[in-house]
Amino acid sequence: MSSGGPATFDPLAVTRPTPDTPLARILAERIRTDGPLSFRDWMDACLYHPDLGYYRRGQPTVGREGDFLTSPEVHPLFGAALGHVAVALWHSMNRPSPMRVTEVGPGTGALAESMLNQIGANEPDLLSAIELTLVEPDEQAADAQHRRLAHFRGISHAPSISRLQPGQQFVFANELLDAVPVHLLQVVDGDWRECDVDHSPGRGFRLRPGAVADEPLRETLSDVQPSDGLVAEVSPERGEIICALGRAVAEPGLLLLFDYGYRRERLYAPWRRQGTLMTFRKHVPGDDPLAYPGEQDITCHIDIDQVEEHALASGLTPLAELSQSEWLHQLGAALFPAVADADGSTAAYLAARRAAETLTDPAGLGRVAVLGYTRGEIPTLPGWTSR
Ligand SMILES: C[S@@+](CC[C@H](N)C(=O)[O-])C[C@H]1O[C@@H](n2cnc3c(N)ncnc32)[C@H](O)[C@@H]1O
């Protein structure tokens, strides 16, 4: 998402009526028969209901036609940067063939396309060696990715991370973890409570604090001073995803993640009272995750310590943590002229310059965290040095 910081959000103060979407009717009925939903299950349904979830209903989500911009949708420059890293990685591994590469949550396929184009232009032998697996649970999206990437050989799909073959030498994902459902907690009367989503025909959907269902959720927040009103989001599922990806990474191998997030100390800082949950609809950020069920994005910053702990537990070693702005600035000198001058026109050059500014904007995409984890001996990679 390219917008600035999180909106303010007080879960218990959300009282606006929820627009009646087809998914809203299904969820209201589910609550009527089964009782309130945990916020985690609400977010999961809003994003991933098999037919009506935001990422499952066959409508544009990322990109100018959708609701928010991600880095690959801004310009091929971002994918070219990734291609540059892939080439260096391949050389450092003594040019294996096949070179097993995986993207998780590939969206429109824009990132894979620009990465492969960059590799093809600079290292055709690597392009011939790459076997690229796209982890995409949504069949329609997988078909569209296949069509977009049809002119590349060696592309396959896996329907879930659990079906990923081990031995992947390079695994990457852009804005995957911030789209994983979270539990929503708030301090009420000095103690953590977990927010459920309830529904009544008169008042529509509303959040209500209940008991914390799972003790590990509370343990995650054991270092946080519980001052009344404080909101925190917790997602054990993200840890499971990192462990599964970690298991798939070969030795030597690299896991590279781009996501909005903070170290735990900053994420749960006492001054960040409203948490980081945000919504996006038609490029407008919002603060009501109960609005437009299935028809808006819901996203939440990641806990970088959680990612690192699970990566370490999977036997991976962290690279230096960088912001996207730092990472692209390090890579930029090597990349920018080739990408910007690709078609030789002034308009293309100016578009690339504007894109470089957007991708490195410290108040927007530039503050995305670049989290790299390696297994085995990998020499320093471009992006983490100025070469
Ligand atoms: C914010 S979008 C980013 C899409 C794309 N990577 C981009 O940068 O434009 C998040 C994507 O992650 C996908 N996603 C979430 N959880 C996933 C999982 N467990 N496996 C595969 N994809 C997942 C969603 O379906 C969605 O397409």
The ligand as an SDF file (V2000), in Angstrom:
LIG
                    3D

 27 29  0  0  0  0  0  0  0  0999 V2000
   -1.4850   -7.2240   -0.3470 C   0  0  0  0  0  0  0  0  0  0  0  0
   -1.6770   -8.4930   -1.5130 S   0  0  0  0  0  0  0  0  0  0  0  0
   -0.0940   -8.4230   -2.3370 C   0  0  0  0  0  0  0  0  0  0  0  0
   -0.1130   -9.0280   -3.7110 C   0  0  0  0  0  0  0  0  0  0  0  0
    1.2300   -8.9510   -4.4640 C   0  0  0  0  0  0  0  0  0  0  0  0
    2.2650   -9.6800   -3.7580 N   0  0  0  0  0  0  0  0  0  0  0  0
    1.6540   -7.5230   -4.6800 C   0  0  0  0  0  0  0  0  0  0  0  0
    2.6420   -7.1080   -4.0780 O   0  0  0  0  0  0  0  0  0  0  0  0
    1.0030   -6.8290   -5.4750 O   0  0  0  0  0  0  0  0  0  0  0  0
   -1.5310   -9.9230   -0.4920 C   0  0  0  0  0  0  0  0  0  0  0  0
   -1.6270  -11.2280   -1.2490 C   0  0  0  0  0  0  0  0  0  0  0  0
   -1.2170  -12.2930   -0.3850 O   0  0  0  0  0  0  0  0  0  0  0  0
   -2.0310  -13.4050   -0.6850 C   0  0  0  0  0  0  0  0  0  0  0  0
   -1.9620  -14.3540    0.4290 N   0  0  0  0  0  0  0  0  0  0  0  0
   -2.3320  -14.1740    1.7210 C   0  0  0  0  0  0  0  0  0  0  0  0
   -2.1270  -15.2990    2.4370 N   0  0  0  0  0  0  0  0  0  0  0  0
   -1.6040  -16.2080    1.5660 C   0  0  0  0  0  0  0  0  0  0  0  0
   -1.1590  -17.5530    1.6930 C   0  0  0  0  0  0  0  0  0  0  0  0
   -1.2160  -18.2140    2.8590 N   0  0  0  0  0  0  0  0  0  0  0  0
   -0.6740  -18.1780    0.5980 N   0  0  0  0  0  0  0  0  0  0  0  0
   -0.5830  -17.5240   -0.5900 C   0  0  0  0  0  0  0  0  0  0  0  0
   -0.9980  -16.2490   -0.7800 N   0  0  0  0  0  0  0  0  0  0  0  0
   -1.4890  -15.6030    0.2890 C   0  0  0  0  0  0  0  0  0  0  0  0
   -3.3970  -12.7920   -0.8910 C   0  0  0  0  0  0  0  0  0  0  0  0
   -4.2630  -13.6750   -1.5750 O   0  0  0  0  0  0  0  0  0  0  0  0
   -3.0280  -11.5620   -1.7080 C   0  0  0  0  0  0  0  0  0  0  0  0
   -2.9990  -11.8500   -3.0850 O   0  0  0  0  0  0  0  0  0  0  0  0
  1  2  1  0
  2  3  1  0
  2 10  1  0
  3  4  1  0
  4  5  1  0
  5  6  1  0
  5  7  1  0
  7  8  2  0
  7  9  1  0
 10 11  1  0
 11 12  1  0
 11 26  1  0
 12 13  1  0
 13 14  1  0
 13 24  1  0
 14 15  1  0
 14 23  1  0
 15 16  2  0
 16 17  1  0
 17 18  1  0
 17 23  2  0
 18 19  1  0
 18 20  2  0
 20 21  1  0
 21 22  2  0
 22 23  1  0
 24 25  1  0
 24 26  1  0
 26 27  1  0
M  CHG  2   2   1   9  -1
M  END
$$$$
